[in-house]
Amino acid sequence: MRLPANGTAFANSLLAISGFLAGIVSSFVAIEAGWFERNERKEKRGGVDSGDPKGNTPPDLWSENALFGDRSKNREDNSGQDPKFQVERARLEFDPQLRSELLNRAGREGARRDLSEALTIGLELERVQDQLDYYRGVYAEWSDTDPESALDYAKRSFHPGTLQFELVSLVMNKWGYENPQTALVWAKSNLAGPLLDQSITDMMIGWTRRNPSSAAGWISNSDYRSQPAFAAIATTWAEQDARAAADWATQVPFRAGRRGATLAVAAEWTRQDPRTAAETMVDLADPDQTTDVATLIADIWGTSDPESAALWISTLPGGTMRDQAAGTLATVWATRDIQSAVAWSESIGDPSMRSRVVNHLGTTWGALEPENAIQWLSGLESQLALPALEGAFNSWAAVQPESMRDWIESSETPSISDRARRSLADVVSQESPLEAIELSLGMSDEALRDDSVARYYRLMRKVDEASADEWYREMTSQLSFDMQTRLERENRNSVSSQP
């Protein structure tokens, strides 16, 4: 199925819903698939762990001490086995977390023993992720002793791409902590484009960890205008002292940097202390940023304590800032506890704010439990329900078109099913305008039906004029006079627009 073209309001709605659902699904999959009980995995290896002679792996290869050394001692002091052996052992590990750790430790140990040999060992790894894990270990050691040589090697020996990008960033971050001015000179002399920008950002993060006021003062007074760099300083400083970071961020001398830094501090501070962040950041931010700041706080706070976030939103002055923050909270809350979110919406007295919340609840719930969402919205007053129904149907059409079609066919409320037909037709029209026309012909509202049929007929003529003409000839006798007039007009417009 192909969605509407980018740029339209409906397309943007579908893209937002699709991205939102992808986030939910990816988080769920990460939790379900990424958590492996190590004891269970060992039990499944049975004979190998117990020294079963039928096993293809040496009995001690998977033991805790063989993998990580004595965990009661310092981890770094117990990785002193041959790096080649460690790499081979890592290749046999299917758990990605263990595999990554083994490769990283092999790279560290190799760099300590013989840097030249360690660099060569890494070239034998075929998987990109394995190379990344291994060379991160090598570079973690190398960058401590000779960052400039490490950077020169990465630039000279690795093709532009993820590996080079990651290693350069790693070194610049550590070098920025130790000697930011020297790191900056090297970067400007040896790098260009996105790699230079990212390197400076990573250098600034390292510098900020050591001396935030110095790093912030330098970038504020320089001619460097990278918004990500300002945001990185703001986040790193806020991890240490959110209020000091906020005072600096909201006074950055140029608008784009100030915006990025202010939002970065607001996000980090809200994760630490949402109530204080909410009470402070809206007052400190530029007037044209308060809506974005409030929305960001509502988004983050709503994931941990939506009730408190709702109480805070109720104290904001009426207008766009409050309504957008409320709508964002509604979306976040609906994904976690839709019934509580609905109860909150019913307690809102301000019509504008309640309308925004109901719209967001309808759009979000429509993607998750569409029939329940439609049932709830159908019980609200029409002025409040109709805009929200459109959002719910748009979401349903985007994620579950077949179940929506079944619902339409069984619906006994034409005024509502007509809106569902229009949303579904918008989705299927990109793949099959004829199918969209057929959905539209089932509408009970004559004006909406005529408008929809004409719209999708116009689209069909653009993509397949011959099929459009054939359909019109076959259907003419079954169309109303007004509909025939509309489609004849589309035919004439189509002919007149041809070169």
C-alpha positions as CSV (number, residue, x, y, z in Angstrom):
1,M,0.0,0.0,0.0
2,R,1.3,3.4,-0.9
3,L,0.5,6.4,1.3
4,P,-0.4,9.9,0.0
5,A,2.4,12.1,-1.3
6,N,4.5,14.0,1.2
7,G,3.5,17.6,1.9
8,T,-0.3,17.1,2.3
9,A,-1.9,17.5,5.6
10,F,-3.3,14.0,5.4
11,A,0.1,12.5,4.4
12,N,1.7,14.2,7.4
13,S,-1.0,12.8,9.7
14,L,-0.3,9.3,8.4
15,L,3.4,9.7,8.6
16,A,3.1,10.8,12.2
17,I,0.9,7.9,13.1
18,S,3.1,5.4,11.3
19,G,6.2,6.7,13.1
20,F,4.5,6.7,16.4
21,L,3.4,3.1,16.0
22,A,6.8,2.1,14.8
23,G,8.2,3.6,18.0
24,I,5.8,1.5,20.2
25,V,6.5,-1.7,18.2
26,S,10.3,-1.2,18.2
27,S,10.4,-0.6,22.0
28,F,8.3,-3.7,22.6
29,V,10.5,-5.8,20.4
30,A,13.6,-4.5,22.0
31,I,12.3,-5.4,25.4
32,E,11.0,-8.8,24.4
33,A,13.9,-9.9,22.1
34,G,16.8,-8.2,23.8
35,W,16.5,-9.7,27.3
36,F,18.1,-13.1,27.5
37,E,18.7,-15.0,30.7
38,R,22.3,-16.1,30.6
39,N,21.6,-19.2,32.8
40,E,18.9,-20.3,30.4
41,R,21.3,-20.0,27.5
42,K,23.9,-22.0,29.4
43,E,21.4,-24.7,30.1
44,K,20.5,-25.0,26.5
45,R,24.2,-25.5,25.7
46,G,24.0,-28.5,28.0
47,G,26.8,-30.8,26.9
48,V,29.2,-28.0,26.1
49,D,29.1,-26.5,29.5
50,S,29.4,-29.8,31.2
51,G,32.3,-31.0,29.1
52,D,30.2,-33.3,26.9
53,P,32.6,-35.1,24.6
54,K,30.1,-34.8,21.8
55,G,30.2,-31.0,22.0
56,N,32.2,-29.3,19.2
57,T,33.4,-26.6,21.6
58,P,36.1,-27.0,24.3
59,P,34.4,-27.4,27.7
60,D,35.9,-24.3,29.3
61,L,35.2,-22.0,26.4
62,W,31.8,-20.8,27.7
63,S,32.6,-20.7,31.4
64,E,32.2,-17.4,33.2
65,N,35.9,-17.2,34.0
66,A,36.9,-18.0,30.5
67,L,34.6,-15.3,29.1
68,F,35.2,-12.6,31.6
69,G,37.8,-13.7,34.1
70,D,37.1,-13.6,37.9
71,R,34.3,-11.1,38.2
72,S,35.3,-10.4,41.8
73,K,38.4,-8.7,40.4
74,N,38.8,-5.7,38.2
75,R,37.4,-6.5,34.8
76,E,40.3,-4.8,33.0
77,D,42.9,-6.8,34.9
78,N,41.4,-10.1,33.9
79,S,41.2,-9.8,30.1
80,G,44.8,-10.7,29.6
81,Q,44.4,-13.5,27.2
82,D,45.6,-13.7,23.6
83,P,43.5,-11.2,21.5
84,K,43.2,-13.6,18.6
85,F,41.8,-16.3,20.9
86,Q,39.4,-13.8,22.4
87,V,38.2,-12.7,18.9
88,E,37.6,-16.4,17.9
89,R,35.8,-17.0,21.1
90,A,33.6,-14.0,20.5
91,R,32.7,-15.2,17.0
92,L,31.1,-18.3,18.6
93,E,28.9,-16.2,20.9
94,F,25.3,-15.7,19.7
95,D,24.2,-13.3,22.4
96,P,24.9,-9.9,20.9
97,Q,25.7,-8.3,24.2
98,L,28.3,-10.9,25.2
99,R,29.7,-10.9,21.7
100,S,30.1,-7.1,21.7
101,E,31.8,-7.1,25.1
102,L,34.2,-9.9,24.2
103,L,35.3,-8.1,21.0
104,N,35.7,-4.8,22.8
105,R,37.9,-6.4,25.4
106,A,39.9,-8.2,22.8
107,G,40.6,-4.8,21.1
108,R,41.7,-3.3,24.3
109,E,44.0,-6.1,25.2
110,G,45.4,-6.2,21.7
111,A,46.2,-2.4,21.8
112,R,48.0,-2.9,25.1
113,R,50.1,-5.8,23.9
114,D,50.9,-4.9,20.3
115,L,49.0,-2.1,18.6
116,S,50.2,-2.9,15.0
117,E,49.0,-6.5,15.4
118,A,45.8,-5.4,17.0
119,L,44.9,-3.2,14.0
120,T,45.6,-6.1,11.7
121,I,43.4,-8.5,13.6
122,G,40.5,-6.2,13.2
123,L,40.7,-6.4,9.4
124,E,39.9,-10.1,9.5
125,L,36.4,-9.4,11.0
126,E,33.8,-9.6,8.3
127,R,30.7,-8.2,10.1
128,V,30.5,-4.4,10.3
129,Q,29.2,-4.5,13.9
130,D,32.0,-6.9,15.0
131,Q,34.6,-4.5,13.5
132,L,32.9,-1.6,15.3
133,D,33.0,-3.4,18.7
134,Y,36.5,-4.5,18.3
135,Y,38.0,-1.2,17.1
136,R,36.2,0.7,19.8
137,G,38.2,-1.3,22.2
138,V,41.5,-0.7,20.3
139,Y,40.8,3.1,20.1
140,A,39.7,3.3,23.7
141,E,43.3,2.5,24.6
142,W,45.1,4.2,21.7
143,S,43.3,7.5,22.1
144,D,44.6,7.7,25.7
145,T,48.2,7.6,24.7
146,D,48.4,9.1,21.2
147,P,45.1,10.6,19.9
148,E,46.6,12.3,16.9
149,S,48.1,9.1,15.5
150,A,44.8,7.3,16.2
151,L,43.0,9.9,14.2
152,D,45.5,9.9,11.4
153,Y,45.2,6.1,11.1
154,A,41.4,6.2,11.1
155,K,41.4,8.9,8.4
156,R,44.0,7.1,6.2
157,S,43.0,3.4,6.7
158,F,39.2,3.3,6.9
159,H,36.9,4.2,4.1
160,P,34.4,7.0,4.8
161,G,31.5,5.5,6.6
162,T,30.2,4.3,9.9
163,L,33.5,2.8,11.2
164,Q,35.6,5.8,10.4
165,F,32.9,8.1,11.7
166,E,32.6,6.3,15.0
167,L,36.3,6.0,15.7
168,V,37.0,9.6,14.9
169,S,34.2,10.7,17.2
170,L,35.4,8.5,20.0
171,V,38.9,10.0,19.9
172,M,37.7,13.6,19.5
173,N,35.5,13.1,22.6
174,K,38.3,11.9,24.7
175,W,40.8,14.4,23.3
176,G,38.3,17.2,23.9
177,Y,38.3,16.3,27.6
178,E,42.1,16.3,27.8
179,N,43.2,19.0,25.4
180,P,40.3,20.6,23.5
181,Q,42.2,23.4,21.8
182,T,44.7,21.0,20.3
183,A,41.9,18.7,19.2
184,L,40.0,21.6,17.6
185,V,43.1,22.6,15.6
186,W,43.7,19.1,14.3
187,A,40.0,18.7,13.3
188,K,39.9,22.0,11.4
189,S,43.2,21.1,9.6
190,N,42.3,17.5,8.7
191,L,38.6,17.1,8.4
192,A,35.7,18.5,6.4
193,G,32.0,18.3,6.0
194,P,29.8,16.3,8.3
195,L,32.8,14.5,9.8
196,L,34.3,17.8,10.9
197,D,31.0,19.0,12.3
198,Q,30.4,15.8,14.3
199,S,34.0,15.7,15.5
200,I,33.8,19.3,16.8
201,T,30.5,18.3,18.6
202,D,32.1,15.3,20.2
203,M,35.1,17.4,21.2
204,M,32.8,19.9,22.8
205,I,31.1,17.2,24.8
206,G,34.4,16.0,26.2
207,W,35.4,19.6,27.0
208,T,32.1,20.3,28.7
209,R,32.4,17.2,30.9
210,R,35.6,18.7,32.3
211,N,34.9,22.4,32.2
212,P,31.4,23.4,31.1
213,S,31.7,27.1,31.6
214,S,34.9,27.2,29.6
215,A,33.4,25.2,26.7
216,A,30.2,27.2,26.7
217,G,32.1,30.5,26.8
218,W,34.3,29.5,23.8
219,I,31.5,28.4,21.5
220,S,29.4,31.4,22.5
221,N,32.2,33.8,21.5
222,S,33.3,31.9,18.4
223,D,32.0,32.1,14.9
224,Y,31.0,28.4,15.0
225,R,27.3,28.2,14.6
226,S,26.4,24.4,14.7
227,Q,23.1,23.9,16.4
228,P,24.0,20.3,17.3
229,A,27.2,21.4,19.1
230,F,25.2,24.0,21.2
231,A,22.7,21.3,22.0
232,A,25.4,18.8,23.0
233,I,27.1,21.3,25.3
234,A,23.7,22.1,26.9
235,T,22.8,18.5,27.5
236,T,26.2,17.6,28.9
237,W,26.2,20.6,31.2
238,A,22.7,20.0,32.3
239,E,23.7,16.5,33.4
240,Q,26.0,18.2,35.9
241,D,24.2,21.4,36.7
242,A,20.8,22.0,35.0
243,R,20.2,25.5,36.3
244,A,23.6,26.8,35.3
245,A,23.1,25.2,31.9
246,A,19.7,26.7,31.5
247,D,21.0,30.2,32.4
248,W,23.6,29.9,29.6
249,A,21.4,28.2,27.0
250,T,18.7,30.8,27.2
251,Q,21.3,33.6,26.6
252,V,23.2,32.1,23.7
253,P,23.8,35.1,21.3
254,F,22.3,33.6,18.1
255,R,18.8,32.3,17.7
256,A,19.3,28.8,16.2
257,G,22.0,28.0,18.9
258,R,19.8,29.4,21.6
259,R,16.8,27.3,20.5
260,G,18.7,24.1,20.3
261,A,20.5,24.6,23.6
262,T,17.3,25.7,25.4
263,L,15.4,22.6,24.3
264,A,18.3,20.3,25.1
265,V,18.5,21.7,28.7
266,A,14.7,21.4,29.0
267,A,14.8,17.7,28.0
268,E,17.7,16.7,30.3
269,W,16.4,18.7,33.2
270,T,12.9,17.2,32.8
271,R,14.3,13.7,32.9
272,Q,16.0,14.6,36.2
273,D,13.5,16.8,37.9
274,P,10.4,17.5,35.8
275,R,8.6,19.7,38.3
276,T,11.5,22.1,38.7
277,A,12.2,22.0,35.0
278,A,8.6,22.9,34.3
279,E,8.5,25.7,36.8
280,T,11.8,27.2,35.5
281,M,12.3,26.6,31.8
282,V,9.0,28.2,30.5
283,D,9.9,31.4,32.3
284,L,13.5,31.4,31.1
285,A,12.9,30.6,27.5
286,D,12.3,33.2,24.7
287,P,8.6,34.0,24.2
288,D,8.7,32.3,20.8
289,Q,10.1,29.1,22.3
290,T,7.7,28.6,25.3
291,T,5.3,26.5,23.3
292,D,8.1,24.1,22.2
293,V,9.5,24.0,25.7
294,A,6.2,23.2,27.3
295,T,5.4,20.6,24.7
296,L,8.7,18.9,25.3
297,I,8.3,18.9,29.0
298,A,4.8,17.4,28.7
299,D,6.1,14.7,26.4
300,I,8.9,13.6,28.7
301,W,7.0,14.1,32.0
302,G,4.0,12.4,30.6
303,T,5.9,9.1,30.2
304,S,6.6,8.9,33.9
305,D,3.9,10.8,35.7
306,P,1.1,11.9,33.5
307,E,-1.2,13.0,36.3
308,S,1.4,15.4,37.6
309,A,2.1,16.7,34.1
310,A,-1.7,17.3,33.7
311,L,-1.9,19.3,36.9
312,W,1.1,21.4,35.7
313,I,-0.5,22.0,32.3
314,S,-3.7,23.2,34.0
315,T,-1.7,26.0,35.5
316,L,-0.4,27.4,32.2
317,P,-2.1,30.4,30.7
318,G,-4.7,29.7,28.1
319,G,-3.6,29.7,24.5
320,T,-1.5,27.8,22.0
321,M,1.2,26.8,24.5
322,R,-1.2,25.2,27.0
323,D,-3.3,23.5,24.3
324,Q,-0.3,22.0,22.4
325,A,1.3,20.7,25.6
326,A,-2.1,19.2,26.6
327,G,-2.4,17.5,23.1
328,T,1.1,16.1,23.4
329,L,0.4,14.7,26.9
330,A,-2.9,13.2,25.6
331,T,-0.9,11.3,22.9
332,V,1.7,10.0,25.4
333,W,-0.9,9.1,28.0
334,A,-3.1,7.3,25.6
335,T,-0.4,4.8,24.6
336,R,0.0,3.8,28.3
337,D,-3.4,4.1,29.9
338,I,-6.2,5.2,27.6
339,Q,-8.9,5.0,30.2
340,S,-7.1,7.4,32.5
341,A,-6.4,9.7,29.6
342,V,-10.1,9.7,28.7
343,A,-11.1,10.4,32.3
344,W,-8.7,13.4,32.3
345,S,-10.2,14.7,29.1
346,E,-13.6,14.7,30.7
347,S,-12.4,16.8,33.6
348,I,-11.1,19.6,31.3
349,G,-13.4,22.6,31.4
350,D,-11.8,24.9,28.8
351,P,-13.4,24.1,25.4
352,S,-10.2,24.8,23.3
353,M,-8.0,22.7,25.5
354,R,-10.5,19.8,25.7
355,S,-11.0,19.8,22.0
356,R,-7.2,19.5,21.4
357,V,-7.0,16.7,23.9
358,V,-9.9,14.8,22.5
359,N,-8.4,15.1,19.0
360,H,-5.1,13.7,20.1
361,L,-6.8,10.9,22.0
362,G,-8.9,10.0,19.0
363,T,-6.0,9.9,16.6
364,T,-3.8,7.8,19.0
365,W,-6.6,5.4,20.1
366,G,-7.7,5.0,16.5
367,A,-4.4,3.5,15.7
368,L,-4.4,1.1,18.7
369,E,-8.1,0.1,19.3
370,P,-10.0,1.8,16.6
371,E,-13.5,0.4,17.3
372,N,-13.3,1.4,20.9
373,A,-12.1,4.8,19.9
374,I,-15.0,5.3,17.5
375,Q,-17.5,4.1,20.1
376,W,-16.2,6.6,22.6
377,L,-16.1,9.5,20.2
378,S,-19.6,8.7,18.9
379,G,-21.0,9.4,22.3
380,L,-19.6,12.9,22.5
381,E,-21.3,16.0,21.3
382,S,-20.8,16.4,17.6
383,Q,-18.9,19.6,17.7
384,L,-16.2,17.9,19.8
385,A,-16.4,14.5,18.2
386,L,-16.3,15.2,14.5
387,P,-12.7,16.5,14.2
388,A,-11.5,13.7,16.4
389,L,-13.3,11.1,14.4
390,E,-11.4,12.2,11.3
391,G,-8.1,11.7,13.1
392,A,-9.2,8.3,14.4
393,F,-10.3,7.2,11.0
394,N,-7.1,8.5,9.4
395,S,-5.1,6.4,11.9
396,W,-7.2,3.3,11.4
397,A,-7.0,3.6,7.6
398,A,-3.2,3.9,7.8
399,V,-2.5,0.8,10.0
400,Q,-5.5,-1.6,9.6
401,P,-7.3,-0.9,6.3
402,E,-8.8,-4.3,5.9
403,S,-10.5,-4.3,9.4
404,M,-11.7,-0.8,8.7
405,R,-13.3,-1.9,5.5
406,D,-15.2,-4.7,7.3
407,W,-16.4,-2.2,9.9
408,I,-17.6,0.2,7.2
409,E,-19.7,-2.5,5.6
410,S,-21.3,-3.5,8.9
411,S,-21.8,0.1,10.2
412,E,-25.4,1.2,10.8
413,T,-24.5,4.9,11.3
414,P,-24.2,6.4,7.8
415,S,-23.1,9.8,9.0
416,I,-20.1,8.2,10.7
417,S,-19.3,5.5,8.1
418,D,-19.2,8.2,5.4
419,R,-16.3,9.8,7.1
420,A,-14.6,6.4,7.4
421,R,-15.1,5.8,3.7
422,R,-13.4,9.1,2.9
423,S,-10.4,8.4,5.1
424,L,-10.0,4.9,3.7
425,A,-10.4,6.1,0.2
426,D,-7.7,8.7,0.7
427,V,-5.3,5.8,1.6
428,V,-6.2,3.4,-1.1
429,S,-6.5,6.1,-3.8
430,Q,-2.7,6.2,-4.1
431,E,-2.6,2.6,-5.2
432,S,-6.0,2.2,-6.8
433,P,-8.1,5.3,-7.6
434,L,-10.9,3.0,-8.9
435,E,-11.2,1.4,-5.4
436,A,-11.4,4.8,-3.9
437,I,-14.2,5.7,-6.2
438,E,-16.1,2.5,-5.3
439,L,-15.8,3.3,-1.6
440,S,-17.0,6.8,-2.3
441,L,-20.1,5.6,-4.2
442,G,-21.3,4.0,-1.0
443,M,-21.5,7.3,0.9
444,S,-25.0,8.4,2.0
445,D,-24.2,12.1,2.0
446,E,-24.8,13.2,-1.6
447,A,-22.6,16.2,-1.5
448,L,-19.7,14.3,0.1
449,R,-20.2,11.4,-2.3
450,D,-20.1,13.6,-5.4
451,D,-17.1,15.5,-4.2
452,S,-15.2,12.4,-3.4
453,V,-16.0,10.6,-6.7
454,A,-14.9,13.6,-8.7
455,R,-11.7,13.9,-6.7
456,Y,-10.7,10.3,-7.2
457,Y,-11.9,10.2,-10.8
458,R,-9.6,13.2,-11.5
459,L,-6.7,11.2,-10.0
460,M,-7.5,8.1,-12.1
461,R,-7.4,10.2,-15.3
462,K,-4.0,11.4,-14.4
463,V,-2.6,7.9,-13.8
464,D,-4.6,5.8,-16.3
465,E,-6.7,7.9,-18.7
466,A,-7.9,4.9,-20.7
467,S,-9.2,3.1,-17.7
468,A,-10.9,6.2,-16.5
469,D,-12.7,6.7,-19.8
470,E,-13.8,3.0,-19.8
471,W,-15.1,3.2,-16.3
472,Y,-17.1,6.4,-17.1
473,R,-18.7,4.8,-20.2
474,E,-19.8,1.8,-18.2
475,M,-21.1,3.8,-15.3
476,T,-22.7,6.8,-17.0
477,S,-26.3,5.4,-16.8
478,Q,-25.9,4.6,-13.1
479,L,-24.7,8.0,-12.1
480,S,-27.0,10.9,-11.1
481,F,-27.3,13.9,-13.4
482,D,-25.3,16.1,-11.1
483,M,-22.5,13.4,-10.9
484,Q,-22.4,13.1,-14.7
485,T,-22.1,16.9,-15.0
486,R,-19.2,16.9,-12.6
487,L,-17.3,14.1,-14.3
488,E,-17.9,15.6,-17.8
489,R,-16.3,18.8,-16.4
490,E,-13.3,16.7,-15.3
491,N,-13.1,15.2,-18.8
492,R,-13.1,18.6,-20.5
493,N,-10.5,20.0,-18.0
494,S,-8.3,17.0,-18.6
495,V,-8.4,17.5,-22.4
496,S,-7.9,21.2,-22.2
497,S,-4.8,20.8,-19.9
498,Q,-3.1,18.5,-22.4
499,P,-0.3,20.1,-24.5
